[in-house]
Amino acid sequence: MDFKAVFAVFAIVISLVAYIPYFRDIFLCKTKPHLYTWIIWTITGVTSLLGVYYGGGGWTVVYDAFLCIEIVGTLIFCFKYGTKNITKSDTVVLILAFLAIIVWWQLKQPVLAIFMVSAIDVAAYIPSFRKSWHDPWSETALS
């Protein structure tokens, strides 16, 4: 039995359990994802997928590909169902994240790159957190 395959399938199931209610809430207009947050997560997620693929990541590629489908799907839904409340501070976070992504792509040190992408992903939460703080009903409690 290939335990890596089992863990990949298990991770995909967990991801589905998390995303199906989120997508449902988006379609019901209970959740309004923030466009900038999902742009940043799409870039980091797809970059991660490519890195794992070209690095010979095996079963991790299957999970990362599935996760990227969910992330890109959410980004696409943002254009129709997402929040329209974008502030200057959100734009500053987006620009800083883009600059950090460019630096991250140039890094040749894997550990530093991991810290960098973690910081970028955390920064991506800022626009969504601000949106949710000012409009708490734009996210469901489950999400």
C-alpha positions in Angstrom: 0.0 0.0 0.0 1.3 3.4 -1.0 0.8 5.6 2.1 1.6 8.8 0.2 -1.4 8.1 -2.1 -3.6 7.4 0.9 -2.6 10.7 2.5 -3.1 12.6 -0.8 -6.6 11.2 -1.1 -7.3 11.9 2.6 -6.1 15.5 2.1 -8.3 15.9 -0.9 -11.3 14.7 1.0 -10.6 17.1 3.9 -10.2 19.9 1.3 -13.6 19.0 -0.2 -15.3 19.0 3.2 -13.9 22.5 3.7 -14.6 24.0 0.3 -18.1 22.6 -0.6 -19.8 24.6 2.2 -17.7 27.6 1.3 -18.8 27.4 -2.3 -22.4 26.9 -1.3 -22.3 30.0 0.9 -20.8 32.0 -1.9 -23.6 31.0 -4.3 -26.2 31.8 -1.6 -24.5 35.2 -1.2 -23.9 34.5 2.5 -20.1 34.7 1.9 -18.4 37.4 -0.2 -14.8 36.5 -0.7 -12.3 39.4 -1.1 -10.8 39.6 -4.6 -7.3 40.7 -3.5 -7.0 37.9 -1.0 -7.8 35.3 -3.6 -5.6 36.8 -6.2 -2.6 36.5 -3.9 -3.5 33.0 -2.8 -4.0 32.0 -6.5 -0.5 33.2 -7.4 1.2 31.5 -4.4 -0.8 28.3 -4.8 -0.1 27.9 -8.5 3.6 28.8 -7.9 3.7 26.2 -5.2 2.1 23.6 -7.5 4.6 24.3 -10.2 7.5 24.1 -7.8 6.3 20.7 -6.4 5.6 19.4 -9.9 9.1 20.4 -11.3 10.7 19.2 -8.1 9.2 15.7 -8.5 6.7 16.0 -5.7 4.9 12.8 -6.5 1.5 12.5 -4.8 1.8 16.0 -3.4 1.3 17.3 -7.0 -2.1 15.6 -7.1 -3.2 17.3 -3.9 -1.7 20.7 -4.8 -3.4 20.5 -8.2 -6.8 19.8 -6.6 -6.2 22.7 -4.1 -5.4 25.0 -7.0 -8.6 24.1 -8.7 -10.5 25.2 -5.6 -8.5 28.4 -5.2 -8.8 29.4 -8.8 -12.5 28.5 -8.6 -12.9 30.8 -5.7 -11.0 33.6 -7.5 -13.4 33.3 -10.4 -16.4 33.4 -8.1 -15.0 36.6 -6.6 -15.7 38.5 -9.8 -19.4 37.9 -9.5 -20.1 37.1 -5.9 -17.1 38.8 -4.1 -17.0 42.0 -2.1 -16.8 45.3 -4.0 -15.5 47.0 -0.9 -11.8 47.5 -1.9 -9.9 50.2 0.0 -6.5 51.9 -0.5 -5.0 49.8 2.3 -6.2 46.6 0.4 -4.4 47.9 -2.7 -1.2 48.5 -0.7 -1.3 45.0 0.7 -1.8 43.6 -2.9 1.1 45.6 -4.2 3.4 44.6 -1.3 2.4 41.0 -1.8 3.3 41.2 -5.5 6.7 42.7 -4.7 7.2 40.0 -2.1 6.2 37.3 -4.7 8.8 38.6 -7.1 11.4 38.4 -4.4 10.2 34.9 -3.4 10.5 33.7 -7.0 14.1 34.8 -7.1 15.2 33.1 -3.9 17.5 30.2 -4.2 17.3 29.2 -0.5 14.3 26.9 0.1 13.9 27.6 3.8 13.9 31.4 3.3 11.4 30.9 0.4 9.1 29.0 2.8 9.2 31.8 5.3 8.6 34.3 2.5 5.6 32.5 1.1 4.2 32.1 4.6 4.4 35.8 5.2 2.8 36.5 1.8 -0.1 34.2 2.6 -0.6 35.8 6.0 -0.6 39.2 4.4 -3.3 38.0 2.0 -5.6 37.6 5.0 -5.4 41.4 5.8 -8.0 42.5 3.2 -10.4 39.7 4.1 -10.0 40.5 7.8 -10.6 44.2 7.3 -13.7 43.4 5.2 -15.0 41.0 7.8 -14.4 43.4 10.6 -16.5 46.1 8.9 -19.1 43.7 7.5 -19.2 40.6 9.7 -22.2 39.2 7.8 -20.1 38.9 4.6 -18.7 35.7 5.9 -20.5 32.7 7.5 -19.4 31.4 10.9 -18.5 28.1 9.3 -16.1 29.6 6.8 
